[in-house]
Amino acid sequence: MNPCTANNSEFAEKAMAPHQFSATYEQRKRALIAEVARGEHTARAPYGAQSQRHRHRAQSPNAARNLSWKIAAAVAAMCVALPMGAYAAANHEQLFGELLGTSARTSTPAQTYTYDKGDGVEHTATIPSHEYVDADLNSAEALLGSCMLPESQTIQAGSRTITVNAAVRSENAMLVAYTLEDDSSAPTLYWDERTNATKGARFQENAQLRWDYRTSAQLAKPNSVSATVEGELSTEPGSTVPALAADAEAASELPPADKANDAAKAAADLGDVPIGSSIYVDPQRSTNGVLYCYEYLVFPDGIPEGESLAMVIGWSDGALSDVSQASQTQTVDLSGLPVVPATTFTSDSGAQLSLSPLGLTLNMSNGLGLDDSAAKDPGSIAAITLKLANGETYTVFDSAQNMENTMYAMGSGTNFGMNFNRLVDPADVKAVEVSVKDGATVTLS
């Protein structure tokens, strides 16, 4: 079904709600048609293909000819920019607001709370502050629009349904947005405000539905446990910690830097690329029966463009400890996603990192003054700050200030990767400052 020509009866036949185009889309469509009527329109790239500062208009001496044909062409040009899925390009702005903006979350200050480990001693922990900013929708479309999953994919997993609405990735990070129509009598995920502010939603211990992410090495071993790690691992490689009561959750919480390499160790045992992730659940839109989820994945060792990559979904009538135990599985193939380009930043001392609009990966083995042991411990990094060309700064995280503006972070060997909690245009980044625990700061540009 073509979303540009479908009428409401077509949507009704497919049990879909009529598509509501965004106000921005409608405004640009009207402006484009008006340009044709004034004889100003010439061929241009689809909306979002260029940044705002590079967009321009050429005059055409013959623009007044065949006016009706050009009006039709103008409307068609707007439609060409729409992928053939339920989430068309006109809805990218909604997705970008949810994945990278403030549509699904609000900033929070640092919070200290107490919990009981079961040892009769009262313990305290501090959740870092999180600062979210509105997504620049034009920049998001220009940087990511052409790399988005072209259409949504729905998996019917027994009585539950997962619809993957969007996915976009770089070589070291990926964002996935999906809805889970769950069985409220046997919930799949445990989540609350604390999980959203820390390590993300967890699979319930008796979950009948699970999913993970696999590359070619893991896809070749369908009965093995995936190397995907959500938040943290237990001491057994490849097994995730199930969701528990709030106090037990608090007792197991550790900063990403303190636990990140567990994922790499598990992946090495499996002969696969380590993939870590955190699931954020939209608290405003989600209900007991339907969860709106945004998953942030990091693979510090990199997954090149074209490499086999899939979201593997498994379900069963009984409880599953991992996807390998599922009686039925289906996959969402993510291999065809174009890789969002990244920019390499280096320092005079030889430090190096890769920065994309989704996140950054730092190689800690050179230029930071760290010995071999410290270079394998992401906890050696005290702070990372982006210096922007407009004079502003973006503090990615600062452990001394209890500030955490990543969605997930993990290490693998001497690589330390993380998702940003906002959109970053690498062209707007003048320098990156990396501070290590001894107070030394290295500037990469």
C-alpha positions in Angstrom: 0.0 0.0 0.0 1.4 3.4 -1.0 1.1 5.8 1.9 1.1 8.7 -0.5 -2.0 7.5 -2.4 -3.9 5.4 0.1 -7.3 6.6 1.3 -9.0 5.9 4.5 -10.9 3.0 3.1 -7.6 1.3 2.3 -6.5 1.8 5.9 -9.8 0.5 7.2 -9.5 -2.7 5.1 -6.1 -3.3 6.7 -7.3 -2.5 10.2 -5.0 0.5 10.3 -5.8 4.0 11.6 -5.6 6.7 8.9 -2.1 8.2 8.7 -1.8 11.7 10.2 0.9 13.6 8.5 2.9 16.0 10.7 2.4 19.7 10.7 5.9 20.2 9.4 5.2 17.9 6.5 1.9 19.6 5.6 3.5 23.0 5.9 6.3 22.1 3.5 4.0 20.5 1.1 1.8 23.6 0.9 4.9 25.7 0.5 6.3 23.5 -2.3 3.0 23.6 -4.2 2.9 27.4 -3.8 6.4 27.6 -5.2 5.3 25.7 -8.3 2.4 28.0 -8.7 4.9 31.0 -8.6 7.2 29.3 -11.1 10.0 28.8 -8.6 10.2 25.1 -8.3 13.0 23.0 -9.7 14.1 19.5 -8.9 15.6 19.1 -5.4 16.6 16.4 -3.1 13.9 14.9 -0.8 13.3 16.8 2.4 15.9 16.0 4.9 18.5 14.9 2.4 20.5 18.1 3.0 21.2 20.1 6.1 19.3 23.4 6.5 22.4 25.5 5.9 23.2 23.7 2.7 19.7 23.8 1.2 19.2 26.2 -1.7 16.8 27.0 -4.5 17.6 27.5 -8.2 15.5 29.6 -10.6 14.0 27.9 -13.6 13.0 30.1 -16.6 10.5 27.4 -17.8 8.9 26.7 -14.4 5.6 28.2 -15.4 5.0 25.6 -18.1 2.8 22.6 -17.6 1.7 23.9 -14.2 -0.7 21.1 -13.4 2.0 18.5 -14.2 4.5 20.2 -12.0 2.0 20.5 -9.1 1.5 16.7 -9.4 5.3 16.2 -9.6 5.8 18.4 -6.5 3.4 16.3 -4.5 5.0 13.1 -5.8 8.4 14.4 -4.8 7.2 14.7 -1.2 5.8 11.2 -1.4 9.0 9.7 -2.7 10.7 10.6 0.6 8.2 8.3 2.4 9.3 4.7 2.9 6.6 2.1 2.3 6.0 1.2 6.0 3.7 2.1 8.8 6.4 4.6 10.1 6.9 6.8 7.0 9.5 9.6 6.8 6.8 12.0 7.9 6.9 10.1 11.2 10.7 10.2 11.6 10.3 13.4 13.6 8.1 11.5 16.1 10.7 8.7 16.3 13.6 11.1 16.6 11.8 12.9 19.4 11.3 9.6 21.2 14.8 8.1 20.6 16.9 11.2 20.9 14.9 14.0 22.3 12.5 14.7 25.2 9.2 13.2 23.8 9.6 10.1 26.1 11.7 11.4 29.0 12.5 14.4 31.2 15.7 15.5 32.8 16.3 14.3 36.4 18.7 15.4 39.2 21.0 13.1 40.9 19.1 10.9 43.5 20.4 9.1 46.5 18.4 6.2 47.9 18.8 3.4 50.5 18.4 -0.3 50.0 18.9 -3.6 51.9 21.2 -6.3 50.6 19.8 -8.8 53.1 22.8 -8.4 55.4 20.9 -6.2 57.9 23.0 -3.1 56.9 21.5 -0.1 55.3 23.3 0.8 52.1 23.1 3.9 49.9 23.5 4.5 46.2 23.3 7.5 44.0 21.6 7.6 40.6 23.4 10.1 38.4 21.6 13.1 37.0 20.4 12.9 33.4 19.9 16.0 31.1 17.9 15.5 28.0 17.5 18.1 25.2 15.0 18.5 22.4 16.0 16.8 19.1 16.8 19.0 16.2 14.4 17.3 13.8 15.9 18.7 10.6 19.4 17.7 11.6 18.2 14.3 12.6 16.5 13.7 9.3 19.6 14.9 7.4 22.0 12.7 9.5 19.9 9.6 10.0 16.9 9.6 7.7 18.4 7.7 4.8 19.8 5.1 7.2 16.6 4.2 9.0 14.9 0.8 8.8 12.7 1.2 5.6 9.5 -0.3 7.1 8.2 -1.6 10.3 8.2 -5.4 10.9 5.7 -7.2 13.1 6.4 -10.6 14.8 3.5 -12.5 16.2 5.0 -14.4 19.2 2.2 -16.6 20.4 -0.3 -14.4 22.3 2.2 -11.5 22.2 3.2 -9.1 19.4 6.4 -7.2 18.8 6.4 -4.5 16.2 9.8 -3.1 15.3 9.1 0.5 14.2 12.6 1.8 13.6 16.2 0.9 13.7 19.3 2.9 12.8 23.0 2.0 13.5 26.6 3.1 13.2 29.5 0.7 13.2 29.6 0.8 17.0 26.0 1.5 18.2 22.4 0.9 17.3 19.0 2.3 18.3 15.8 0.2 18.0 12.3 1.3 18.7 9.5 -1.3 19.1 6.2 -1.8 20.7 5.4 -4.9 22.8 1.8 -6.0 23.0 2.1 -8.1 26.1 0.1 -10.5 28.2 -0.6 -8.4 31.3 -1.2 -11.5 33.4 2.4 -12.7 32.7 4.5 -9.6 31.9 7.6 -10.0 29.9 9.6 -7.1 31.3 10.2 -5.6 34.7 10.5 -1.8 34.5 10.0 1.3 36.5 11.4 4.8 36.9 14.5 3.4 38.5 15.3 1.0 35.7 14.8 3.8 33.2 17.3 5.9 35.1 19.9 3.1 35.6 20.4 -0.1 33.6 17.1 -0.4 31.7 14.2 -2.8 31.8 14.8 -6.4 32.6 13.2 -9.7 31.5 11.0 -11.2 34.2 12.4 -14.4 35.7 9.4 -16.3 34.4 9.3 -14.5 31.0 7.8 -16.6 28.2 9.2 -14.2 25.5 12.8 -13.0 25.1 14.9 -11.4 22.4 18.5 -10.7 21.7 20.8 -9.5 18.9 23.2 -11.7 17.0 25.9 -11.3 14.3 27.0 -14.0 11.8 29.0 -16.0 14.3 26.1 -16.3 16.7 23.5 -16.8 14.0 25.5 -19.9 13.0 24.9 -21.3 16.5 21.1 -21.1 16.9 21.0 -23.2 20.0 23.6 -21.2 22.0 23.1 -18.3 24.3 23.6 -14.9 22.6 26.3 -12.6 23.7 23.8 -9.8 24.0 24.0 -8.3 27.5 21.3 -6.0 28.9 22.7 -3.9 31.7 24.9 -6.5 33.3 25.8 -10.2 33.5 25.7 -12.6 36.3 28.9 -14.5 37.1 27.9 -17.1 34.5 28.9 -16.0 31.0 26.0 -15.5 28.7 23.2 -15.4 31.3 21.5 -12.2 32.2 20.3 -11.2 35.6 16.5 -11.6 35.8 14.3 -8.8 37.1 13.9 -8.9 40.9 12.2 -6.9 43.6 13.2 -3.2 43.8 15.6 -3.7 46.7 17.4 -6.6 45.1 17.6 -4.5 41.9 19.2 -1.7 43.8 21.7 -4.1 45.4 22.8 -5.4 42.0 23.2 -2.0 40.4 26.7 -0.9 39.4 27.9 1.9 37.1 28.5 0.7 33.5 32.2 1.2 33.9 32.4 -1.3 36.7 30.7 -4.2 34.9 31.2 -3.4 31.2 33.9 -6.0 30.4 31.8 -8.9 31.6 29.9 -8.6 28.3 33.2 -8.9 26.4 34.2 -11.9 28.4 30.9 -13.7 27.7 31.2 -12.8 24.0 34.7 -14.2 23.8 33.5 -17.5 25.2 30.9 -17.6 22.5 33.2 -16.5 19.6 31.0 -13.5 19.0 31.1 -9.7 19.0 30.0 -8.4 22.4 26.8 -6.5 22.2 25.4 -4.6 25.2 22.1 -2.9 25.5 19.6 -1.0 27.7 15.9 -0.9 27.2 14.1 2.4 28.1 10.3 2.1 28.4 8.2 5.2 27.7 6.4 5.9 31.0 3.8 8.2 29.4 2.5 6.1 26.6 3.0 2.6 28.0 0.2 0.6 29.7 0.0 -2.8 31.3 -0.8 -4.3 28.0 1.4 -2.3 25.6 4.9 -1.1 26.1 6.7 1.5 24.0 10.4 0.5 24.1 13.6 2.1 22.9 16.6 -0.1 23.0 20.2 1.4 23.0 22.9 -1.0 21.9 26.7 -0.8 21.9 29.2 -3.0 20.2 32.6 -1.5 20.9 34.6 -3.9 18.7 32.4 -2.8 15.7 30.1 -4.5 13.3 31.0 -3.5 9.7 28.3 -2.5 7.2 26.8 -5.6 5.5 27.7 -7.9 8.4 24.9 -10.3 9.3 22.9 -8.8 12.2 19.5 -9.7 13.4 17.1 -9.3 16.3 16.2 -12.9 17.4 12.8 -13.2 19.1 11.9 -16.5 20.9 8.8 -17.6 22.8 7.4 -20.6 24.5 4.5 -21.7 26.7 6.8 -21.9 29.7 9.5 -19.7 31.3 12.6 -19.0 29.3 16.0 -18.2 30.8 17.3 -17.3 27.3 16.3 -17.4 23.7 18.0 -20.7 23.0 15.3 -22.4 25.1 12.4 -21.1 23.0 10.1 -23.5 21.2 9.7 -21.0 18.4 11.8 -18.2 17.1 11.7 -15.5 14.4 14.2 -12.9 13.3 14.1 -9.3 12.2 17.0 -9.0 9.7 19.0 -5.8 10.3 21.8 -6.7 8.0 20.8 -4.2 5.3 20.8 -1.1 7.4 23.3 1.4 6.0 25.9 2.4 8.6 25.7 6.0 9.8 29.2 7.5 9.1 31.6 8.3 12.0 34.4 10.8 12.4 37.8 10.0 13.9 39.2 12.3 16.5 42.9 12.1 17.6 45.2 13.8 20.1 48.8 14.8 19.8 49.6 12.0 22.3 48.1 9.4 20.0 44.7 8.9 21.7 41.9 8.0 19.2 38.1 7.8 19.2 35.3 7.3 16.7 32.3 9.6 16.9 29.0 9.2 15.1 25.6 11.0 15.6 24.6 8.0 17.9 27.6 7.7 20.2 31.4 7.3 20.5 33.9 4.6 21.0 37.2 5.3 22.7 40.4 3.3 22.3 42.0 3.5 25.8 45.2 1.7 24.9 47.1 4.7 23.5 47.6 8.4 24.4 45.8 8.4 27.7 48.7 7.4 29.9 47.0 4.2 31.1 48.9 1.0 31.8 47.6 -2.3 30.3 45.3 -3.1 33.2 43.8 0.4 33.5 43.3 0.5 29.7 40.9 -2.4 30.0 38.9 -0.8 32.7 36.3 1.8 31.5 36.2 3.0 35.1 39.6 4.6 34.4 37.8 7.3 32.5 36.4 10.0 34.8 34.7 12.2 32.3 34.1 12.9 28.6 33.0 16.3 27.3 32.3 17.4 23.7 33.3 21.0 22.8 31.0 22.3 20.2 31.8 24.8 17.5 29.1 27.2 18.8 30.9 27.5 22.1 28.5 25.1 24.0 29.5 21.9 25.7 27.9 18.5 26.0 29.1 16.5 29.1 28.6 12.9 28.0 29.4 11.8 31.6 31.3 13.1 34.6 31.6 10.6 37.5 32.8 13.3 40.0 29.6 15.3 39.3 27.3 12.3 39.3 26.3 13.2 35.8 25.4 10.6 33.2 24.2 11.7 29.7 24.6 8.3 28.0 21.8 5.8 27.4 24.3 2.8 27.7 28.0 2.3 28.0 30.2 -0.8 28.0 33.8 -1.9 27.4 35.4 -4.6 25.3 39.1 -5.1 25.8 40.6 -1.6 25.5 37.6 -0.2 23.6 35.0 1.8 25.5 31.7 2.5 23.7 28.6 4.5 24.6 25.3 5.8 23.2 24.6 9.5 23.5 21.3 10.6 25.0 20.8 13.1 22.3 21.6 13.7 18.6 25.2 14.9 17.9 26.3 16.2 14.5 30.0 15.3 14.3 30.6 18.3 12.0 29.6 20.5 15.0 32.1 18.9 17.4 35.3 21.0 17.6 37.0 18.8 20.2 36.5 16.0 22.7 38.0 16.2 26.2 38.7 12.9 28.0 39.6 13.0 31.6 41.2 10.0 33.4 40.9 9.3 37.1 44.2 10.9 38.0 42.9 14.2 36.8 44.8 14.4 33.5 42.8 15.6 30.5 43.5 14.7 26.9 42.0 16.8 24.0 41.1 15.0 20.8 40.2 17.0 17.6 
